[in-house]
Amino acid sequence: MRLGINLGYWGAGMDGDNLAVAQEADRLGYDVCWAAEAYGSDAPTVLTWVAAQTESIDVGSAIMQIPARQPTMTAMTAATLDSLSGGRFRLGLGVSGPQVSEGWYGVKFDKPLARTREYVEIVRTAMTRERVSYEGAHWTLPLPGGPGKPIKLTVHPQREHIPLYIAAIGPKNLEQTGEIADGALLIFPSAEHLEDTAITHLRAGREKAGKTMEGFDVSPTLPLAVGDDVNGLADMFRPYTALYVGGMGSRKQNFYNQLAGRMGYEREAAEIQEAYLSGDKSGAAAAVPHRLIDQTALLGPVERVADRMQAYAAAGVTTLNLSPAGFTLEERIAALRAGTDALERSGLA
């Protein structure tokens, strides 16, 4: 099992620290550094900044939002980043959510699976440097009856095949991801529930495409906090868990809330959401069960973290992405180093 890091969103007040974390991860031999975007920092700019100041670590978008860009623009960005980084770019895509898609980008959040499939097909065609001609329900290239003509990408990516990942949570999205992508970006993964909530659906998609799970990258992100006080460490992530389970989406459409329900926390997830959407964020955080945090984060001494890594590897994880927690850069660097120590202790390195 490989290790990666996830820097999350840029512009949260730790930008200089984030670069230092990425550089230390590069020095320690971490496999990939991911950056996110929502409606603040964009992923490609951050990844360019990181790639320019690291040596060997891959850089990946987790994610570039599908409603934010035309698919051919995404292909251009991917090819450019791969070329500039010396073949170190990984393209992670996702549909975002209804609030961001419609509120920020003005793109209707409908038929996300069909839109994703068409988007991936166009991106992959463009990155092969074939002339792009496509007729779908959501995109038609070139537009009929006008001056447009099929065009091919002029930039040469460093590699013939840039790894393509999709952020997936729901069963149907996971199955399609297994069918059409090279890897899956997962969030709030529990080793105990991973087979039922993710792997079985990914495997079904792979089988539909006539493939096995061999070579497919199951790539979840987990917060990491190292120390002896497991309960105290878990409390650090109560606001984070409450935000996603309670506030990421509407009352009717919150993918993270639904995932918590599938993991056996349906009642608690409803309580968290009710408190959060009512404006009681502290109450929502207090309602998060300790076990939910412990199952979806790496907490405790290095030996305990190593045991949890073994559980994730046994569940089918191939790249474990860490978000090292800490109030200072020194604490985050220490957590990052503890991650490599734990991997070595686990025997998975």
C-alpha positions in Angstrom: 0.0 0.0 0.0 1.3 3.5 -0.9 0.9 6.7 1.0 -0.3 10.1 -0.3 -1.2 13.4 1.3 -4.2 15.6 0.8 -3.6 19.3 1.2 -7.3 20.1 1.0 -8.2 23.7 0.1 -5.7 26.4 -0.4 -6.2 29.8 1.2 -7.2 28.6 4.7 -4.4 30.4 6.3 -1.8 27.6 6.1 -0.6 28.1 2.5 3.1 28.4 3.4 2.9 25.4 5.7 1.1 23.4 3.0 4.0 23.8 0.7 6.4 22.8 3.4 4.2 19.7 4.1 4.2 18.8 0.4 8.0 19.2 0.2 8.5 17.0 3.3 6.2 14.4 1.9 8.2 14.4 -1.3 11.4 13.9 0.7 9.9 11.1 2.7 8.8 9.2 -0.5 5.1 9.8 -0.4 3.5 8.8 -3.7 1.1 11.6 -4.5 0.0 15.0 -3.2 -3.6 16.0 -3.8 -5.3 19.4 -3.7 -9.0 20.3 -3.7 -11.3 23.0 -5.0 -14.8 24.1 -4.2 -15.5 27.8 -4.6 -12.2 29.3 -3.4 -8.8 28.1 -4.6 -8.6 26.1 -7.8 -6.7 22.9 -7.9 -4.6 23.3 -11.1 -2.9 26.5 -9.8 -2.0 24.9 -6.5 -0.7 21.8 -8.1 1.5 23.8 -10.5 2.9 25.6 -7.5 3.6 22.4 -5.7 5.0 20.5 -8.7 7.4 23.4 -9.4 8.9 23.0 -5.9 9.0 19.2 -5.5 11.1 16.5 -7.2 9.4 13.2 -7.5 6.0 13.2 -5.8 3.0 13.0 -8.1 0.4 15.9 -8.0 -3.3 15.2 -8.3 -6.6 17.1 -8.4 -9.0 15.9 -5.8 -11.0 17.1 -7.5 -11.3 19.3 -10.6 -15.0 20.0 -10.7 -16.9 18.9 -13.8 -19.4 21.8 -13.9 -16.5 24.3 -13.7 -14.8 23.5 -17.0 -15.6 22.2 -20.5 -14.1 18.7 -20.9 -11.6 19.9 -23.6 -10.4 22.6 -21.2 -9.8 19.9 -18.6 -7.8 17.9 -21.2 -5.7 20.9 -22.0 -5.0 21.5 -18.3 -4.1 17.9 -17.6 -1.8 17.7 -20.6 -0.1 20.9 -19.6 0.4 19.9 -16.0 1.7 16.5 -17.0 4.2 18.1 -19.3 5.4 20.7 -16.9 5.7 18.3 -14.0 7.6 15.7 -16.0 4.8 13.1 -16.0 3.7 13.5 -12.4 0.0 14.6 -12.8 -3.1 12.6 -11.9 -6.5 13.9 -13.0 -9.2 13.6 -10.4 -12.7 14.6 -11.4 -16.0 14.9 -9.7 -19.5 16.4 -10.2 -19.3 18.5 -7.0 -22.8 19.0 -5.4 -26.0 20.7 -6.3 -25.4 23.8 -4.2 -22.0 24.5 -5.7 -22.9 23.4 -9.3 -26.0 25.5 -9.5 -25.1 28.3 -7.1 -21.5 28.9 -8.1 -21.3 27.7 -11.7 -24.8 28.0 -12.9 -24.9 24.4 -14.1 -27.9 22.3 -13.5 -27.2 19.4 -11.2 -29.0 16.7 -13.2 -28.0 13.3 -14.6 -24.6 13.4 -12.9 -23.7 9.8 -14.0 -24.4 10.5 -17.7 -22.6 13.8 -17.6 -19.6 12.2 -16.0 -19.4 9.4 -18.5 -19.6 11.8 -21.5 -17.0 14.1 -19.8 -14.5 11.3 -19.3 -15.0 10.1 -22.9 -14.3 13.5 -24.3 -11.3 14.2 -22.0 -9.7 10.8 -22.9 -10.3 11.3 -26.6 -8.7 14.8 -26.4 -5.7 13.6 -24.5 -5.0 10.9 -27.1 -4.5 13.9 -29.5 -7.2 12.6 -31.8 -9.5 15.1 -33.5 -12.4 15.6 -31.1 -15.8 14.8 -32.6 -18.5 13.9 -30.1 -22.3 13.6 -30.1 -23.9 13.1 -26.7 -26.8 14.2 -24.6 -24.8 16.9 -22.8 -21.9 17.8 -25.1 -21.7 18.0 -28.9 -18.4 18.8 -30.6 -18.2 20.5 -33.0 -21.5 22.4 -32.8 -23.6 21.5 -35.8 -24.4 24.0 -38.5 -21.6 26.4 -37.7 -18.0 27.2 -38.5 -16.5 24.7 -35.9 -14.5 21.7 -37.0 -12.9 18.8 -35.2 -9.7 20.0 -33.5 -6.9 18.0 -31.8 -4.8 18.9 -28.8 -1.5 20.5 -29.7 0.2 19.9 -26.3 2.0 16.6 -25.9 1.5 15.2 -22.4 4.6 13.6 -20.9 2.8 10.2 -20.8 0.5 8.5 -23.2 -2.0 7.7 -20.5 -2.6 10.2 -17.6 -4.3 8.3 -14.7 -7.9 9.4 -14.3 -9.7 9.2 -11.0 -13.3 9.9 -10.0 -14.6 11.0 -6.6 -17.4 8.7 -5.8 -19.7 8.1 -2.9 -23.0 6.6 -4.0 -23.3 3.0 -5.2 -24.2 3.8 -8.8 -21.4 6.4 -9.1 -18.9 3.9 -7.6 -19.9 1.2 -10.1 -19.5 3.6 -13.0 -16.2 4.7 -11.6 -14.9 1.1 -11.6 -16.0 0.8 -15.2 -14.6 4.0 -16.7 -11.8 5.3 -14.4 -8.3 4.2 -13.3 -9.0 4.9 -9.6 -11.6 6.1 -7.1 -11.2 9.0 -4.7 -13.0 8.1 -1.5 -13.9 10.2 1.6 -15.0 9.1 5.1 -13.9 5.5 4.4 -14.3 2.9 7.2 -12.1 -0.2 6.8 -14.9 -2.1 8.5 -17.5 -1.0 6.0 -15.4 -0.5 2.9 -16.4 -3.7 1.2 -20.1 -3.0 1.4 -20.0 0.8 0.9 -17.4 0.9 -1.9 -15.4 -2.1 -3.1 -18.3 -4.3 -4.1 -19.7 -1.5 -6.3 -16.3 -0.7 -7.8 -15.7 -4.4 -8.5 -19.1 -4.7 -10.3 -18.0 -1.8 -12.5 -14.7 -3.4 -13.3 -16.4 -6.6 -14.2 -18.8 -4.8 -16.5 -15.8 -3.4 -18.3 -14.2 -6.9 -18.5 -11.6 -6.1 -15.9 -10.5 -7.0 -12.4 -9.5 -4.8 -9.5 -5.8 -5.4 -10.5 -4.2 -2.1 -11.3 -7.2 0.0 -10.1 -6.3 2.5 -7.4 -8.6 2.6 -4.4 -7.5 5.9 -2.9 -9.3 7.2 0.2 -8.3 10.3 2.3 -8.2 10.1 6.1 -7.2 12.7 8.7 -4.2 11.6 10.7 -3.5 12.6 14.3 -0.8 10.9 16.4 -0.7 10.8 20.2 -1.8 8.8 23.2 -5.2 10.4 23.9 -7.4 8.9 21.2 -10.6 10.5 22.5 -8.9 14.0 22.6 -7.5 13.5 19.1 -11.0 12.4 17.8 -12.5 15.6 19.2 -10.2 17.6 16.9 -12.2 16.3 13.9 -15.8 16.8 15.3 -16.3 20.1 13.4 -14.9 18.5 10.2 -17.2 15.5 10.4 -20.2 17.6 11.4 -19.6 19.9 8.4 -19.7 17.1 5.9 -22.4 14.9 7.5 -24.5 17.9 8.5 -23.8 20.7 6.1 -22.4 19.5 2.8 -25.6 19.7 0.8 -29.3 20.2 1.4 -31.5 18.3 3.8 -32.7 16.1 0.9 -29.4 15.6 -0.9 -26.2 15.2 1.2 -24.1 12.4 -0.1 -21.9 12.2 3.1 -25.0 12.0 5.3 -26.3 9.1 3.2 -22.9 7.4 3.5 -22.9 7.7 7.3 -26.4 6.1 7.2 -25.1 3.2 5.1 -22.4 2.7 7.7 -25.0 2.2 10.4 -25.3 5.8 11.7 -28.6 6.8 10.2 -30.2 8.1 13.4 -27.0 10.0 14.4 -26.5 11.4 10.9 -30.1 12.8 11.0 -29.4 14.5 14.4 -26.1 16.0 13.2 -27.8 17.4 10.1 -30.8 18.8 12.0 -28.5 20.6 14.4 -26.2 21.9 11.6 -28.9 23.2 9.3 -30.5 24.8 12.3 -27.4 26.9 12.9 -26.2 24.9 15.9 -22.8 23.9 14.7 -21.4 23.1 18.1 -24.4 20.9 18.8 -23.9 19.2 15.5 -20.2 18.5 16.4 -21.2 17.2 19.9 -23.7 14.8 18.2 -21.0 13.1 16.1 -20.3 9.7 17.6 -16.8 9.0 18.7 -16.8 5.6 16.9 -17.7 7.3 13.6 -14.7 9.6 13.8 -12.4 6.7 15.0 -13.6 4.6 12.0 -12.9 7.3 9.5 -9.6 8.7 10.7 -6.2 7.4 11.8 -5.8 8.2 15.5 -3.5 7.3 18.4 0.0 6.1 18.8 2.1 4.9 15.8 1.4 1.3 16.7 -2.3 1.8 16.6 -2.1 3.7 13.3 -0.1 0.9 11.9 -2.8 -1.6 12.9 -5.4 0.6 11.2 -3.3 0.8 8.0 -3.2 -3.0 7.9 -7.0 -3.0 8.2 -7.4 -0.6 5.3 -4.9 -2.6 3.1 -6.9 -5.8 3.9 -10.1 -4.0 2.9 -8.7 -3.2 -0.6 -7.1 0.2 -0.2 -4.1 0.7 -2.5 -3.2 4.3 -1.8 -3.9 5.8 1.6 -4.0 9.6 1.5 -3.3 11.3 4.8 -4.3 14.8 6.0 -1.8 15.3 8.8 -3.4 17.3 11.6 -1.7 19.8 13.9 -1.9 23.4 15.1 1.7 24.2 13.9 3.8 23.3 11.0 6.1 21.3 13.3 3.1 19.2 14.5 1.9 18.5 11.0 5.4 17.5 9.9 5.7 15.2 12.9 2.4 13.6 11.9 3.6 13.1 8.4 6.7 11.4 9.6 4.7 9.2 11.9 2.7 8.1 8.9 5.8 6.7 7.2 6.8 5.1 10.5 3.4 3.5 10.8 3.6 2.2 7.3 6.9 0.6 8.0 5.7 -1.0 11.2 2.7 -2.3 9.4 4.8 -4.3 7.0 3.0 -2.8 4.0 5.8 -0.5 2.8 
